[in-house]
Amino acid sequence: MPDTQRTLDALWRIEGARIVATLAKVTGDLGLAEDLAQEALVDALAQWPQEGIPKNAAAWITAVAKRKAIDAWRRETRLDERHREMARNLRESTEESWEPIDDDVLRLVFTACHPVLSREARVALTLRVVGGLGTEEIARMMLVPVATVQQRIVRAKKTLAAARIPFETPEPQAWGERLSAVLAVIYLVFTEGYAATAGDQLIRRELANEALRLGRILVGLLPREPEVHGLVALMEIQASRFLARVSRDGNPILLADQDRSRWDHSQIMRGRGALERADSLGRGRGFYGLQAAIAQCHAVARSVEETDWDGIVLLYEALCRLAPGPVVELNRAVAVSMAEGPDPALRIVDHLAEQGALKGSHLLPSVRGELLARLGRAPEAAAEFRLAASLAGNIRMGAVFEAKAGALESGSSGELGQPPQ
């Protein structure tokens, strides 16, 4: 049973979006598609320990879910001609012929990002059905309670069903009204892949790679949209550091300690090229373009010390004006600490703390701990790292914070005072 569960967990992380997309295409109902997929997973959990794991596990799940769709239509005794045709097509499909179409996942994103839903509901639903993320992971990313995420997802599915939203990529003239939500979802999926909010792995490459693939498809569809290029630039540059961000045993390696020769410099060049294309459109840098420019500053520097921190501070100031928020402000504080020292940065962080920003997140206490350590306030810094460790959902990052607290309490500063990864 444990082996089966691990296999299913991995399968869902890697193929879940394509399975749901395939089912949504044939049923025309996104909510039903995910329900059918989940029911098929339950069947697999019961059958595979006795029968063995199929060679094409994703096809098995899809085929079982399709049969469940046919059975549901029969039970409803409402098999009109359209349903009969669907049923015939589903019966004719076989496990061997199952091949997910790449664009189906993007079609799934556009469906979940329909303007009939609120922006928060679009993001939550798409992270669930496309990213395959659990409600706790989504809640951490969106900084809201788990119950709120659950309600948003349930309500979103019901709304799409009630509005009879088709599973399709909208006509080009309708892309604009959905594009910001689509970009936000792809960005959040990549973010979860880049730095997992839960589990025992720092990086979830399958999520990051899927987000990057979707971004590249969008570039082909919308070559005149600078923010699409900006998002792809950001993801390319950030993904270039994956090999250097973790040790062989999976432990995080902080930015100052990363072997920059292990960064994928061809991917950095692709990212820089994408940012140049965004700039060439002459409409200025937006939320993703500014972040890509910040990532580029890191990517071209030979070391942390030689990084253009003053330039990064300016970029963060622009980002704060364009898209103000506590996470952006906290990142600006980190850049200020590297450019001007820990004192002015600590004032920014303390102001955020007084406002109650990022409550329940490890982000603020982890940065505050770094700044206090640099100022020689070891007991306070250790307490902040202990708090960060208790709030971190990711086991690897929690261990890093515990190690930092232990180093301070033992009188060894070790790796303290480093910028984020």
N, C-alpha and C positions, 0 to 999 in steps of 0.2 A: 504493500500500500504506500509506504513512503516514497519508493522509487516511482510509482505511478503518479503520485501527487507532484513530485518534482518534475517529471516529464510533462505533465499537463500545465504546470506553472510556466515552464520554459516555452512550451508550444503556444500558450496564450500570449505571452510577452512578444514572441516573434511573429506569429501568424494570426493573432486574434483579430486585428483590424481587417485583414484580407478575408478571413472567414466571415465576419459580420458583413463586410462589403458585398461578398458574393451572395449571401443570404438576402440582404436588403435589395439587391438587384432583382432577384427572382420573386420576392414576396411583395416588394414595393412598400415595406413598412420597416423603418429602422428599429423601432422599439421591439417589434415582434422578432426581427432578425437576431437581436442580441439575446432575447429570451430563449429562442430556439437553440442558439449556440451554447448558452449556459446549461440548458437541459441536456444537450448532447455531451457536454463535459461531465455531467453527473453520471450519465450512462457509461462513459468511458472509465470513470473512477470505479464503477461497479464491475465492469466486464473485463477490462484489460488485465487485472491481476490473475484472472483465470485463463483468459484466451491469449494473452500476450499482447504487446504493443504493436499495432499495425505498422507495416513498412512506411506507408504514407499516412501518418497520423492526422495531419490537417485534412486530408481528403476524407478520412473516416468520419471525423467530426462533422464536416460539411454534409456528407451523405446522410448521416443519421439525422441531422437537423432538417434537411430537406424532406426526409420521410415523415418527420414529426409535423412539418407544415402541411403535407398532404393529408395526414390523419386528422389534423385540426380542421381543415376545410371540410372533410367528409363528416366529421361530427357535427359541424354547424349546419349540415344539410342545405348549404347555400352554394352548391357547386354550379355556378352559371357557366356559360361557355368559356369565359375568360379563365376561370379557375380550372376548368377541364383541360384547357390548353396548357396552362402552367403545370398541372399535374402530369400530363403526358410528357412534357419536356423534362420535368424533374425525374420521372421514372427512367427516361432514356439516358440520363447522365450517369456516368460510372465514376468510381474512385480514380481510375487510371486517367480519365479525361479531365479531371479537375485541375485547372491551371488558373490561378488568380490573375486578373488583369490589373496591371499596375495602376491605371487611371481609376479603377474602382475605389481605391482608398481615398484618392483625392475627391472623388464624387461623394464619398461618405462624409468627408470634412465639409464640403459645401452644403450637403443636406443638413447636417447638424448645426451649421452656422446660418440657417435660414433667418431672415429678419423678423419672422413671427415670434421668435424667442428673444428674451432679454440677452444682453451681452454676457452676463454672468452665467445664464443657463446654457448658452452656446458653448462657452469655454468648458464648463463642467461636463456637459454631455459628450463633447468631442474628446476630451481627455479620457473619459471612461471608455468610449467605444473605439476610438482610434488608438489612443495611447495604451489602452488596457490597464490604466492605473486604478488602484483601489480608492475608495472614498477617503480614507485617512491620508493617503498621499496627496490627493487633490486638495483636501482641506489645508494641509500644510503649505502647499504651493499658493493657494488663494488666501491664506491667512484668515480662514473662517472656521466655525465649528463643523464637525463631521455631519451632524444632523442637517445643517444648512445645505451641504453639498448633496446629501441623499435626497432632500426635498426638491432641490433644483433639477436633479437628473430625472426623478420620477415625473415631475410636472412637465419637464421638457418633452419627454417621450409621449405623454398624454396629449400635449399641445400639438405636436407634429402629427399624431394620429388623427386628432379631431379636425385639424386643418387640411388633412389629406395631402400632405407635402410629398411630392414624388421623389424617388431616389434618382437624382440626376444632377449633372453639372448645369448650372443656369446658363442662359444665353449671355454672350459677352456684355451686353448692355446692363445686365443685372449683377455683374461681378463686383462692381464698385461698392454696393451696399453691403456685401458680405466680406469684402477683402480684408478689412481691418480685423474682423473676428477670426478669419482663416489664418492670417499671419500671426495673431496672438496665440492661437492654438498650436501652430507649428513651432513657434518660439518656446512655448511652455513644455511641449513634448521634448524638444531638444534640451531644454534646461534640466528636465528630470533625468535625461540620459547623461548629461554632462556632470551633474552632481546629484545623485539619487537622494531623495529625502528620507528613504527608509531602506531597511535590509542590511546586508553585510557586504555589499559591493559599492564602491564609490561611483563607478561609472557603469551605466547600462547602455552599452554601445548599440544594441539593436534599436533602442528608442531614438538615440541621436542619429543613427544612420537613416532611419525611416523619415525623421523630420527633414534631414538634409535632402533625401530623395524627393520628398514632396516639394521642398523649396525649389529644387532644380526644375521640376515639372512646371511649377508656377512661373518661373522665369521664361520658359518657352511660351506659356500662354499669355503672359503680360510683360513683354519686353520693355514697355515704356513706363513701367511703374518703378520709380527709384527705390521705394521701400522693399519691394520684392528682392531686388538686387542687394539692398543693404542687409536684409535678413540672411540671405545666402552667404554674403561676405562674412557676416558675424559667425555663422555656423561653421564655415570652412576654416576660419582662423582659429576658433576655439577648439574644433575637433583635431586640429593639427598637433595638439599637445597631449593627446590621450596616452600615447606610449610612455611619456615622461611623467605623467601625473600619479602613477601608482608603482609601487615596488613589485617584485616578483611574487611576494606573498600577499599582495593586494592592499598594502597600507598606503595611505595618501603621502605624496611627496609635495611639499609646499613649493611655491614658485621660486624662492631663492635657491632651493636645492635641486631644482630640475636640471637634468642634462639637456641643454638646448640643442645639442647635436642630434638628439632623438626626436625633436620636433619634426613634423612632416613639412619640409620647406616647399615642396611642390604644392601642397595644399594651401600653405600660406600664400603662395603666389596666386593661386586660383581665387582665394579670398580677396587679395588686394586688387586683382583684376575686376572682381565683381563690384568692389567699392568704387573703383574708377568709373565703371559703367554707370553706377548710380549717380555719381557726381556729374558725369557728362550729360545727363538729362537736364541739368540746369535748374532743378527745382528745390535745391537745398537738401540737407541731411535731416531725416526724421528720427524717430525713436530707435529704429534698428540701424540706420546709417551711422548715428553718433556712437552707438555701442560698438559697431564694427570698427570705427576709427580708433576707439579706445583699445580694442583688442589688437589693432594694427600697431599701436605704439608699443605694446608689450612684445609683439611678434618680431619687430625689427631691432629691438634692443639686444645688445650682447650680454647684458646682465641686469639685475634689478637696479644696481647703482647707476647704470648708464641709461636707464629708462627716462623718457621725457615726462617726468611727473608733473611739471608745470603745465605742459600741454594737456595732460590727462585731467588735471583739475579744471582747466577751461572747458574741456569737452563735457565733464560732469556738470559744470555750472549751466551749460546750455541745455543739457538733458534735464536738469532739475526744473528749468523754466518751461521746457516743452512738455514734460511728463512728470510733474512733481509727485513724490511718494517717498515713504520712509526707506525703502530698500535703495533707491537711487541716492538719497541723501546720506545713507550709511556708507555706500561705496565712495561717495565724494569725500567723506571724512577720512577714509583709508588713504585716498590719494593725497589729501591735504597733509596727513601725517607723514607721508613720504617726501612731500615737497617742502613743507614748512616746519614739521616737527609734531610731536604728540600733543602738546598743550592746546593749540587751536582745534585740533581734531577731536580731542576729548570734550571740548565745549560743545561741539556739534552733536556728539553722541549723547552727552548728558541732557541736552535739550530734547533729543528724541525720546530719551527715557522718561523725562518729565511729562511729555505728551502722552505717554503710554503706548508709544509706537512699537510695533513688532512684539507685542506681549505674547508670550508662549512660544516664541521662536528663539533658536539658539544664536541667531545672527548677531543681535545687538550685544549680548554679554560676551560673545567670543571676540568681537572687535574691541569692546571696552577692556577686556582682559589684556589684549595685546598692548593697548595704549598705556594702561596702568603699569604693566611690566616695564615698558620703556621708560617710564617716569620713576622707576624704582619703588613703586608702591606694591611690593610683592604680596602681602597678605590679601589686599583688596583684589589684586589681579587673580590670585589663586581661587578666591571665592567666585569670581565671575566665570572662570573656566569650569569650576565644578557645576555652576548653574547651567552653563552652555552644554556640558556633557549630559546633564539630566534632561535637557530639552531636545537634544539631537535625536532624530528618529533613525539616522544612519549610524550603524554600529561602529563603522570605521572612523567616522568623524568624532563620535563620542569618545573613542579611545584616544584620539589625538588631544582632545581637550583635557582628558584625565591626565595624560602624560605631561601636558604643560603645567597643570596645577601641581602635580607631584614634583616637577623640576623646580618650581618656585618655592615650594615648601621645604625642599631639601637644600635650597641655596644655589641651585644650578640653573642659570637662565636658558641654556641650551639653544633651542630653535625659536625663542620668543622674539616678538617684534617684527615678524615677517608679514608682508602683504598677502592677501588671499591668493588662491590658486588661479 
